[in-house]
Amino acid sequence: MTASPVAAHETETGAGAEAGTDGRRAPLILRNRAFGAVWLGQVLTQAAVRMFQVGVSWWIVAYAVSDGRGLASGLFMAACTLPAVALAPVVAGAVARFAHRSVLRNAAGLAGVASGALALWAHGGGLPLPAVYAAALALATCQAFFDPCLTTSVPELVDDADIETATGFELSTQSLAGLGGALLGALTVDRAGVAGLAVGCAAAYLGAALFVASARFRIASTTAAASTTAAVPSADDGYGAAGGPAAAVSQRRTLRRILGELPYVRRILLCFTAANLFTTAVFVVIPLYTRSVLAGGGGTVALLEASLGAGALIGAFTGTRVPGRPTVAGAYCLGLMAIALAVPGLVAHRPVVAGCLVVAGWCAGAVSVRFVALFQRLVPTADKAGFFAVMQAVLGASLPVASLVFGSAGDFLSPRTLCLVQGIGLVPAVCALALLGSRAPAPPTADPGTDADTDADADTDAGRGTEPVGGKR
């Protein structure tokens, strides 16, 4: 929704846009009330979706299904990840056409209604599994609209000088909120069942809708507004406003042509797509392993999920310090990750498994930093919007496939065997990535359209949903 000039002025002054030097030392979420409200909405939605995914996965394995637990949990995870990939063109069109505050508010509100309906059904007893799958699709669909719309709306909430800070807040808190949701999900199911879980999710989503509704969006500053206008997609474009004149140029080039002119980058993407089939299976394996091998409960699931998430968060902050070329460092990290995922198949002790997941998460986070930075250097500025869109779609497509394959295999193979399969399955990707390291092209010199802070921005991008390994759920 476009704010009036008066509202825009009130937003800027209320946000501290005119504050002095001392005011600018305060955190952005404190001196900009509009961004702070939307940020709180993001924290609530991200925590809710992770809490729902982890909680229901545990409920399926521990309470709801006696035969075919693996397939049932795999189908559930596929339902949680499919909308973000399948609806990408629809989401992009909606974000480009409608007021961003309306999209954010409606997505969070509808997710709250869906969670509330599931809570009522579960409270009445006899909750069928198809109803849970339907709720998962509904919540994942709402989140598929919320996340990219929030990123796109940042220039409508903050001044140009604060865009980088706001983006950093958005990306880092997304990981923290997901970690908190993972901790609460299985524990809530053990204590209050799916009804209690759904009530918590409904409260979070409706709270997010209220926070977004209370925020005053304004016309973006001149630079940001021009970028957004230049990037408005045509009716047949599947990727939406992606950030400026460079995006507008890339929209006239097909994604096949973009990748065709970047054979080295294309091979790296293929390596990580293959690797993701094994790394993302950990989301299905954790609840199966907890029940069948560790004989644990919701607290154990929370511990393992938190270990994985904490490792990824640490890796995102420390990945830039990993020495060596990205392909070589990536091969070593993937090799270490293969070992970390395979060890639980040999040693079934809770502290050992938790430590291995911390290591695996760290590898995923570190690899993300290095390779997103590499792509920022190798991909021409005019093609970056289209490239990162196709990268997200390709890597995200492996999530439902991995969920179904490993979920189905979990009904015939023990979770310890699945851990070994994960580790062994990464070996070809490690070898392929190591071979690519010997043919790495030199990074091109920065062109005039490339930001001076590309490397810093690329490092920040590690917290996004565009991770080369262990993509966002």
Secondary structure, DSSP 4 states (H G I P E B T S, - for coil): -PPPHHHHHHHHHHHTTT--HHHHTS-HHHH-HHHHHHHHHHHHHHHHHHHHHHHHHHHIIIII-SS-HHHHHHHHHHHHHHHHHHTHHHHHHHHHHS-HHHHHHHHHHHHHHHHHHHHHHHHHS---HHHHHHHHHHHHHHHHHHHHHHHHHGGGTS-GGGHHHHHHHHHHHHHHHHHHHHHHHHHHHHHHHHHHHHHHHHHHHHHHHHHHHHS---PPPHHHHHHHHHTPPPTT-SS---SSHHHHHHTTS-HHHHHHT-HHHHHHHHHHHHHHHHHTTHHHHHHHHHHHTS---HHHHHHHHHHHHHHHHHHHHHGGG--S-HHHHHHHHHHHHHHHHHGGGT---HHHHHHHHHHHHHHHHHHHHHHHHHHHHHS-GGGHHHHHHHHHHHHHHHHHHHHHHHHHHTTTS-HHHHHHHHHHHHHHHHHHHHHHHTTPPPPPPPPTTS-TTHHHHHHHGGGSS--SSS---
